[in-house]
Amino acid sequence: MRKLYTLLFALLISGFCFGQELLLNGDFEAWTDASTPTDWTKIESTAQESTEIHGGTFSAKHTGGTSDLGQTITGITPGTSYTISLWYKVDAGFGDGTDARIWSYWKNGASNISDNASELRGPNNAYFDNNGNVWTQYSVTLTAPATADSFYFEVRTYGTAVVYWDDFSFFQEAVSSPALGITSPSDGENVPGPDVDIELSVQNFDVANGTGDGHIHYTVDGGSTVMKYDTTPINLTGLSTGSHTVNIELVDNSHAPLSTPVTASVTFTVVETQTLPLTESFDYTATEALAAQDAWTNYFSGDDVLVVADNLSYSTLNGNGNAISFNGSGADPVIDYTPTSSGTIYASFMLKVTSFDAAAVDGYFAVLRTDGGSYESRLWISPTSATTYRIGISNGGTLTQVNSPTTDYAIDDVIFIVFNYDIDNDTVNAWVNPTLGASEPSAEISEPSGSSGNTFTQFMIRQDSATETPGIVMDELRIGTTWSSVTPATLSSGETLLTNEFKIYPNPTNKGYVNISSRSNSRMEVSVYDILGKQVVNEKAVDKTLDVSNLNAGVYIIKVSQDEALITKKLVIQ
């Protein structure tokens, strides 16, 4: 493999003009012992392999469970592009196509500053498929964010997969001519809206208004070209939920493209940020995907979590609307809420386990997630027989704490769960079937966290695999910063419901008006913005009909707020 590696290095030098390899021992030729490749700082369940190799003498082998290989790469230059390349082979017949993946982050000091799922995606939307038992290359080029000083690179294997890894490379591209990069958001990233900053990196080009090398042109969703004469972030306001694309180009002082065009583009998805406390009653149409609702967005790929015509009840708390159902492997829907960096973030819901796989094992299914994408509080189901289980909690990827060893719950039991992350004290806690409407009791399950300085922004539903995720029905999700906000005795009229319970119709409209409906009779505040962010309507609607007869045909953004609930949608005037 030394010859192959030398050839790859030579090709990269030729293509990137005196770039630099930054990953150490990426060819896995150096080992301290049969389970420890040198220069790797996180090594779990890894074995030296001398038969299944991409080249040279050795590769690294993972055999199911949770197996990791990680290394922190220092000396990162913000705004510089880096190409990651690796070779992998998945043994045929092992794993389900979602058991091997990249798990990496840009970092600033000890803090993660980007979500790995947004940055690095394998051939199956972050996962490496079973690939016919042949060596396959994966590579991607990334631009370091403005605040990055290092990069944590890790590959991880789950479940029953048998995966071989070889010839890893993290290569810095050299820059000698004008270069343009978008450092945030990342391509494919889910971004809380409706306001988004596009951060830029420009090298070897003086951006100014007539006194430098030229300036910047950009468009949003194919709209009008906007001129920009500095490298400060592009501030986009009033974006609707859904996908948006920003195209950027360096131009000379006469607005003409450079002789060799220099462009950059990013496509990202704007997601709603919910106000805390929130109550999610899953009041959507049965059989629809949860991620099809405005407040929810899928991470990764696979089967959807579905809305089902069901209601659960626990004690005096009865479900409203519908419920959700999921099992096995698939997409992981998330809901974004107000960033919370102090105090405690709580989540509660009613749960019914409906079935177990014949080979069921411990698996986590609900996560409190940080702005950097870390899974800091994970709720687990731990099977104790073919029909019973216990609830567990952990701060990491291994189940460490379960509820009372004398308490098992049976299939089709309805239980009420609260779990949290105490940010001030860095502790994860959980309660099963606490008294509703009462003061917060001592935690039934508790574990110190090895993390600190976290900001929580998401609740995630996790579909891991057939063995790790049983059949589950979930109802009445609540997220808040106090115990009382997530453990009410009944649903009170004052609870903040999700913003997507608003309906705006007809949309598109050619009638000169739109109707806006919601469950509340309170007055609404309505604003409409054009595609460049200029406010063109600002009214208080009492009769819930908005006059848009003065607007020209085109695409607009409508923002409606009522009783602390907020929605932002695309509005089309015909």
N, C-alpha and C positions, 0 to 999 in steps of 0.2 A: 504493500500500500504506500510505501514511501515514494515510489516512482509516480503512482497515480496522484498522490497528494502534491508532489512537486509540479506535476502537470497542471492540476487545478490552480495552484498558486500562481503559475506562470500565466495561465489564461486570465485570471483575475487581474494580475498586474497589467496585462496587455489591454484588458477591457476598461480598467478603472484608473489607469495612469498612476502607478506607484502607490497603490493602496496598501493597507496593512492588515495582516491577520491578527486578531486580538484574542481568540479562544485558545486556551492551553490544552494540549493533549486531546484534541478533537478526533484524532485517529485511533485513540484507545490502544496505542502500542506500549504505553508505560503503565505498569501496575505495581503497587506496593505488595499486594498479595492477590489471590484469586478472586477476591470480592471488592477490591479497592483500586480503581483507576486513579493514578496520581493527578493532582491539580484540580480534582473535582471536590467541591466543598459539601454537597449534599448527596449522599449515596445511600439508597435504601434498596435492599433485596436485589442487588446487581451482581452478576457473575461474569467472569472472564470467559469468552467464547473463542475457540480456535478452529471450529469447523464451519459454522455459518458466518462467513466474513464477506464484506464487500471488497476488501483488498488487504494486503499485508498479512499480519500474523494473527491479530486479535480484533474482536468486536465486543460490544457490551450486550448482555442478555438480561431481559426482564421476564420473569415468569409469574404473571398474575399478581393477585393481592393488590397492594398499593406500592409500586416500585418507582423510585425517583432517581434522576441524575441531574444535579444542578451545579452551576458555576456562576459567580458574579464577575462581570467584565467591567473593569474600571477604565478611566481615561476617555470617557465618552465626550464628544464635542457636540453641544446643542446645534441643531440645524444641519448636521452632517448625515449623509445617507450611509446605511450599513446593510450588507447583504448576508442573510443567514441561509446556510445550506446544510442539509443533512441527508443521510441515506437510512432507510428503514426496511425491515422485512417482517411481516406478520405470518406466523405459522398457520397454514390452512387448517380450518376446523377449530381454531381457538379464538375466543372472544366473539363479540357481536358487531364489530365495526365501530364501536364507540369506546373502546377500552385503551386506546393509546392516543396521547395528545401532547402538544406543546403547552407549557404553563410558565409564562415568562412576563417580566415587567420592566419597563423603564423605571429608574429609581432616582431619588434625590436623597443622598445619605441613606438612612434606614427606612425612608418612606417610599411606598409604591406611588407612582404618579400616573400610571396608566393601567387600563384593564387589559389583561392578556388576551381575552377573547376578541377584543376589538383590534389588537395589533397583529396577532399571529393566528392564521387560520390554516389548518391542514386541508387536505383535499376534500374532506367531508365537513366543511364549516367548523374547523378547529380539531376534528378527530382524524386519525389515520385509519383508513379502511383496511380490512383484510384484503390483501393485494395479490392474491394468487401465488403466495409463497415465493415471490421474486423480489429482488432488491429494487427499491424505487427511490428516486431523489425528490426532495421537496426543497424549494428555496423561495425566499421573499425578500424584498428590499424595503427598508423602513427608514424614516427620517427621525432623528432624535428630537424629542420635545425641547422647548426652550429652557426648561429647568433641569434637564437630565444630566447627571454626572456619572451614572453607571447603568448597567443593564444586567438583570438577573435572568439567566437562560436555563430552562429546565425542561426535560421531557419526563412524562409520567405514564405509567401503565396501570390499568385497573383490572378487576374481575378475573377472568380465566385466560386472558390473552397471553401469548408467548411472542415477544417482540425482540428483534435484534436491531441495534443501533450502531452506526459506523460513519466515519468521515464527516464529522461536524465541522462547520466553519462559521466564524463571525468576522466578516471582512469589511473594513472601512474603505469607502470610496474616497479617492483623492479629488480635490476640486481645484481647477486652475482657470476655468472660464466661468462666465456668469452662471449662477445656479440659484434655483428657486425651490423652496420646500414649504410644505404646510406641516407645522409641528403639532397643531391641535385644531380640531379633533382628528382622530385617526380615521382612516378609511373604514367604513362599516361600523363605526362606533355609535352606540346609543347615547344621545346627549339630552340632558334635561333642558326643556325650553320654557317659554317660547323665545328667549333671547340667547344667542350663541355668539361667542367670539372666535374668529378664525385667526389663529396665530401663525405668523410667517417667519421664514428664514431666508434671507437673501445674501448671497456671497459674491464677491468680485463684481459688484454692480452698485453704483451710487444712485440711490433713489431720491429724486428731488424734483422740484417744479421748475424745470428749464435750466437749472444750473448744474445738474449732475449728468449721469449717463442716460437717464430716462426715468420712467415711472412704471406704474402697475395698472393694468386693466383687469377687471374681474366682472363676472356675471353670476347671478344666482338663479338656478333653475332655468337657464336659458333666456333670462330676461335681458333688459337693456344693459349695455356696457357702462361700468362705473370706473372713473379715473381715481387713482390713489397715488399720493405723492410722498408717502412715508412708509415705514415698515411696521408701524404700530398695528395691533390687531384690527381686523375688519369686524365691526360691531353690527351684527344682524339682529333685528328686533322683530317681535311679533310673528315668528315662524310658526306655521301650523304643525301639528303632529304629523309624523310620516317622514318619508325620504326627501332629502334635499341635496343638490349637487352645486358646488362652487368651483368654477373654472377661473384660473388666474394666469396671467401672462406678463412677462417683462417686455416693455416696448421702449423705443427710443423717444427723443424729445419731440418728434413729429408724429407720434402715436403709431408708428409703424413697427411691426414685429421685428425682432433682431434677425440678422442674416441666418443664424441657426436658432430657430424658435426655442424659447425657454418658457415652459409652461408647467403648471401643477394643477391637480384636481383632487377634490375630496368629496365623497358621498357619505352622508351620515343620516341617522334617523333621530328626529326630535321626539322625545317622549314627555308626557305630562309629569309634572312634579306635584304630588298631592300634599295638601295642607294637613298637618297633624293637629289633633288626632283624627284618624279616618276610620270609617267602617265600610267594609266591602261585603255586601250581601249577595254578590254574584247574580244580580238581577238582570240577567241577559237572556237571550233566546237559547233554549236548550238545543244541544248538538253543535253550537258554535264553539270555535276555539277560543280559549281565554285570551290568547295573544291577539285576537282580532278586535278586542275591545280597546278603546283609546288609552286607558290607564295602564295597560299591560303590554309588555314587549318580550319576545322570545330571545333567549340566548341559546346558541348552538342550534342543532337541527334534530329532526326526528319527529315522532308522534307528538301531537299536541295534547296539552291538558284541556279537557272538554267541559263545557257547561252542561249540567244534567238537571232534569226536572226532579229535584229532591230537596228536602228540608230536614235539617237535624235539630234536635232539641236536647238541652241539658238543663236540668233543674228548672228554673223559671225563665230561662233564655230560650226563645224560639227563633228558628231561622226565618229570614225574609227572602223573597225572591227565589233563587234557585241555589244550587251548590256546584262544586266542581269535582271531577273524578279523574284519576290518573293511575298509572301503574307501569312498571318496567322501565325501559330506556326511552329517551325522547328529548324534546326541547324543554328548556328550563325557563318558564315565564317569570318576569320580575315586575315589580311595581316600585316606582321612584317616589320618595317622600322628602319632606323638608330636611336638608342636611342637619344632622345632630351630632355635635362634637363634645357635649358635656352632659352630665346627669346620667339618665338611663333611657334606653330605647327598649320598649316592650312590644311583643306581638302575642295575640291570642287567637284561638279558633276552636271550633268543634271538629272532632275527628272520628271517623268510622273506618276501621280496617275491614275490608270485605273478603280478602283472599291472600294466600301465601303461595309462592312458587314451591315446588317440591323440594328444592335445594336452598331454601331461603336462608340468608345470612344478614348480619347487621348492615343497615344502610341509613344514611341521613336523607331527609326529604324536605326540610324547611331550613332556611338560612337567613340570618341577618348579615347583610353584606355592606362593606365599606365603599367609599368613593374610589379607592384604589383597586377594588375588585376582590378584596380578601374576604374569605368566609370565616368570620370571627366567632359566630355563635351558630352551631349546627344542632338541629334536633333529630334524634335517631329513633328508629324502630328496631328493637332487638328481639327476634323470635325466640320463644322458649319451648315451643312445640309446634305441631302442624296447625294449631288453631289458637295459640296464645302468644302474647308478646309483652315486653316492657318498654318504657320510654327512656331514652338516654339523651345526654347532652355532651358536647365537647367543644373545645376551641380549635381543634385541628382535625386531621383526616382519619383519626382512629377513635372509636368509641371508648370513652374512659369512665363515664359515670352513668348509672342507671337508677331508676326509682327503686323503692324498697324491695328487697329480694323476696318478700313474701307477697307482693302484689303483682299479679298477672292480669292482663286485660284480654278479653276473648274477641274473636272475629264477630263483627256486627255490634259490639258494644259501642255506644257513643260516649266519648270522653271529652273533657274540656282541658285544653293545654295553654299555659302561659310560659313563654321563655323570654329571656332578655339578655342584654349586654350592659353591665354597669360600667359606663365609660370612665367615671371618676376613680373607680377602684379596680378596673380591669378584671372583671369577674363575669363568668357566664352562669346563669341560673335557670331553673325550670320548676314548674309546679304542675301537678296533675290533679284535676278535679278539686280546685280550691273553692271556698265558699264565695259565691257571687255577691257583689255589693258590700263586702266586708273590707277591713283593713288588710294591708299586705302582710301575709304571714312569713315566717322563715322559709327559705327556699327548700324544697324537697330534694333537689339535686343541684350541686354547685361545684364550680371548678375555677381556680385562678387562670387567668389568661397570660400567655407569654408575650402579648402584644400591648402597645400603648399608643397614645396620640391618635386614636381613630376617629374618623368622621363617618357616621352611618347614613346611608342614602337609599338602600334598597332592601326589599323583602323578596326572596327567591324561593320558588317551588322547584325541587330537585327530582328529576327522573333519571336514576342512575343506571339500573339494569334490571332484568327480570328477577334475579335473585335478591337484589338489594332494595328494590322498591316494590312493596306489595300493592294490591288493589286498595286504593284510598279514596274516600269521600271527605271533602273539607267544606266547612260552611262557616259563615259569619267571622271573617277575618277582621281583626282590629289591630291597629298599630298606633302607639302613642308614647308619650314620655312620662306617664304616671300610671300607677297600678289601677286606679279607679277608672281611667279612660279605656282600659281593655278588659275590665271585669264587671260590667254593669249587670244588675239583677234582671233588667229588661232593656229592650231597645227604646231609648228615649227620643222624643221628638227633636231634641236639640243637637243630636249627633250630626256631624258633618258627613254627608254621603259623598260618594265619588263624583267627580266632575262629569263623567260621561253619562250621567243620568239626565243631562240636558239633551234636547233634540232641537235641531235647526232645520227647517224645511219651508218651502221647497229649496233644494240646493243641488244642482244649479237652479237659478231663478231668472225668469224673464217677466215677472209680474210686477216689479217695482217694490216688492217687499219680501221679507222672510218672517216666518213665525218662529218663536223661541219658546219651548215648553220645558217645564221642570216639575218636580214634585212640590216645590215651595210656592207660596203665593207672594213672597216678598218681592220688593222692587229689584230689578236687575240693572246693572251698569254695563253698557255695551259700547265697545270701541271697534272700529274697522280701520285697517291699515292697508295701504297699497303695497306692492311687492318690494318697494325700496324702504319700507318702514315708516312712511309718512301717514300720520293719522288723518283720516278723511271723514270719520263719523265718531262722535262721542255723545252718547245720550243715556238717559235713564228711562228704561222701558217699564211701564206699569201694565199695559195691556198685552205685553209680550209679542207685539208685532213691530218690526223695525222697518222704517221707510228707507229704501235704497234706490229710489227712482232717480236721484241725482247722480248716481255713480255710472261711469262709463263701463261698457262691457270689458270684462277681464277677470283676473284672479286677484282676490283680496284675502286678508286674514281678519277673522272676526274673533274678538275676545269678549267673553261674557262672565261676569262675576255676580254671585248672589249668596248671601249667608255664609261667607268665607269660602265658598266653593268657586272654582274657576275652570273655564274651558277655553281652549284656543283651537280653532278649526279653519280650514280653507273654505272660502266662500267664492263661488263662481257666479258672476253676473253675466247673463247672456244678452 
